[in-house]
Each structure stands twice: as structure tokens, then as C-alpha cells.
Amino acid sequence: MVEITFINNGGLVAAAPENSNLLRVSIKERGGIPFKCGGGLCGTCKCHIVEGIENTDKIKPKERKHLKPEDFEKGYRMACQTFVMGNIKVAW
């Protein structure tokens, strides 16, 4: 299991199986990451991986349509496209 800390939601910590989709965990555990489509089309679920960016999977093509290289360097991802392999702390 991995721990996902939702910083903007009072530091809520949710446990999830390794390789879980970040947005799906947020929805299930009421983490609070904003979203509209959930499929990589709108970019609403842009979030900042404050700690543990190395515990996320590779950047997807759909993310590249909404985020710039500088965003990725700063730790931004789209929650709907991000799978978590280890503990992270996320803000939005």
C-alpha cells in the first residue's frame, strides 16, 4: 500500500494499492482534487506533487497537451493520468 497525502484537504492521508490512479483515489477517498472529465481532455485536475514525484509513473501524451515542460520540472501532473508507485504529497 502507498500513502497519498492531500495537502489542500487538511492533510488527509489515504492508503491505496501501488499503481493506483491518483484521481480515482482522490474521488474514492474524498481527497478533493478538482476534475471535470477524468479522461485527460480538460486539464482541470492539474496538481502539484509536492513530495514523491519519483513515485509516479511516466508522463503521458495527454498531459503534454495541457502542461509545459517547466510544469513537469516543478512537479506538476494531471491526476487523471498519474499512477502512484509510492508515497506522495499532492496539492492543487
C-alpha positions as a Markdown table, in Angstrom:
| # | Residue | x | y | z |
|---|---|---|---|---|
| 1 | Met | 0.0 | 0.0 | 0.0 |
| 2 | Val | 1.1 | 3.6 | -0.6 |
| 3 | Glu | 0.1 | 6.7 | 1.2 |
| 4 | Ile | -1.2 | 9.8 | -0.6 |
| 5 | Thr | -1.4 | 13.0 | 1.4 |
| 6 | Phe | -3.9 | 15.5 | 0.1 |
| 7 | Ile | -2.4 | 18.8 | 1.4 |
| 8 | Asn | -5.3 | 21.1 | 0.4 |
| 9 | Asn | -7.7 | 18.8 | 2.3 |
| 10 | Gly | -6.3 | 19.3 | 5.7 |
| 11 | Gly | -3.5 | 16.8 | 5.1 |
| 12 | Leu | -5.9 | 13.9 | 4.6 |
| 13 | Val | -3.9 | 10.7 | 4.2 |
| 14 | Ala | -5.3 | 7.9 | 2.1 |
| 15 | Ala | -3.9 | 4.4 | 1.7 |
| 16 | Ala | -4.2 | 2.9 | -1.8 |
| 17 | Pro | -2.7 | -0.1 | -3.6 |
| 18 | Glu | 0.5 | 0.5 | -5.5 |
| 19 | Asn | -0.1 | 1.6 | -9.1 |
| 20 | Ser | -3.3 | 3.3 | -8.3 |
| 21 | Asn | -4.6 | 6.2 | -10.4 |
| 22 | Leu | -4.3 | 9.5 | -8.4 |
| 23 | Leu | -7.6 | 11.0 | -9.4 |
| 24 | Arg | -9.5 | 7.8 | -8.7 |
| 25 | Val | -8.1 | 7.6 | -5.2 |
| 26 | Ser | -9.0 | 11.2 | -4.7 |
| 27 | Ile | -12.6 | 10.6 | -5.7 |
| 28 | Lys | -12.9 | 7.4 | -3.7 |
| 29 | Glu | -11.3 | 8.8 | -0.5 |
| 30 | Arg | -12.7 | 12.4 | -0.9 |
| 31 | Gly | -9.3 | 13.8 | -1.4 |
| 32 | Gly | -10.7 | 16.9 | -3.2 |
| 33 | Ile | -8.6 | 17.2 | -6.3 |
| 34 | Pro | -10.8 | 19.2 | -8.8 |
| 35 | Phe | -11.8 | 17.5 | -12.0 |
| 36 | Lys | -14.4 | 17.6 | -14.8 |
| 37 | Cys | -13.8 | 14.9 | -17.4 |
| 38 | Gly | -11.5 | 12.4 | -15.7 |
| 39 | Gly | -10.0 | 11.4 | -19.0 |
| 40 | Gly | -7.2 | 13.8 | -19.9 |
| 41 | Leu | -9.2 | 16.1 | -22.1 |
| 42 | Cys | -9.8 | 19.2 | -20.0 |
| 43 | Gly | -6.7 | 19.7 | -17.8 |
| 44 | Thr | -8.8 | 20.6 | -14.7 |
| 45 | Cys | -7.1 | 18.0 | -12.5 |
| 46 | Lys | -3.7 | 19.7 | -12.8 |
| 47 | Cys | -1.9 | 19.1 | -9.4 |
| 48 | His | 1.4 | 19.6 | -7.8 |
| 49 | Ile | 3.3 | 16.6 | -6.5 |
| 50 | Val | 5.0 | 18.4 | -3.6 |
| 51 | Glu | 6.8 | 15.3 | -2.4 |
| 52 | Gly | 7.4 | 11.9 | -4.1 |
| 53 | Ile | 7.4 | 12.8 | -7.8 |
| 54 | Glu | 9.8 | 9.9 | -8.2 |
| 55 | Asn | 7.0 | 7.7 | -7.0 |
| 56 | Thr | 4.8 | 8.5 | -10.0 |
| 57 | Asp | 4.8 | 6.8 | -13.5 |
| 58 | Lys | 6.0 | 8.4 | -16.7 |
| 59 | Ile | 4.3 | 11.5 | -18.2 |
| 60 | Lys | 1.6 | 10.7 | -20.7 |
| 61 | Pro | 0.9 | 12.3 | -24.1 |
| 62 | Lys | -2.4 | 13.8 | -22.9 |
| 63 | Glu | -0.5 | 15.6 | -20.1 |
| 64 | Arg | 1.8 | 17.2 | -22.6 |
| 65 | Lys | -1.2 | 18.9 | -24.3 |
| 66 | His | -2.1 | 20.7 | -21.1 |
| 67 | Leu | 1.2 | 21.2 | -19.2 |
| 68 | Lys | 4.5 | 22.7 | -20.3 |
| 69 | Pro | 8.0 | 21.2 | -19.8 |
| 70 | Glu | 8.6 | 23.8 | -17.0 |
| 71 | Asp | 5.4 | 22.5 | -15.2 |
| 72 | Phe | 6.8 | 18.9 | -15.2 |
| 73 | Glu | 10.1 | 20.1 | -13.9 |
| 74 | Lys | 8.3 | 21.8 | -11.0 |
| 75 | Gly | 6.4 | 18.6 | -10.2 |
| 76 | Tyr | 3.0 | 19.3 | -11.8 |
| 77 | Arg | 1.0 | 16.4 | -13.2 |
| 78 | Met | -2.6 | 15.7 | -14.3 |
| 79 | Ala | -4.2 | 13.5 | -11.6 |
| 80 | Cys | -6.3 | 11.5 | -14.1 |
| 81 | Gln | -3.2 | 10.4 | -16.0 |
| 82 | Thr | -0.9 | 9.8 | -13.0 |
| 83 | Phe | -0.4 | 6.4 | -11.3 |
| 84 | Val | 1.3 | 6.3 | -7.9 |
| 85 | Met | 4.0 | 3.7 | -7.1 |
| 86 | Gly | 5.0 | 5.0 | -3.6 |
| 87 | Asn | 4.1 | 7.7 | -1.1 |
| 88 | Ile | 3.4 | 11.2 | -2.3 |
| 89 | Lys | 2.1 | 14.5 | -1.1 |
| 90 | Val | -0.1 | 16.4 | -3.5 |
| 91 | Ala | -1.5 | 19.9 | -3.7 |
| 92 | Trp | -3.7 | 21.7 | -6.2 |
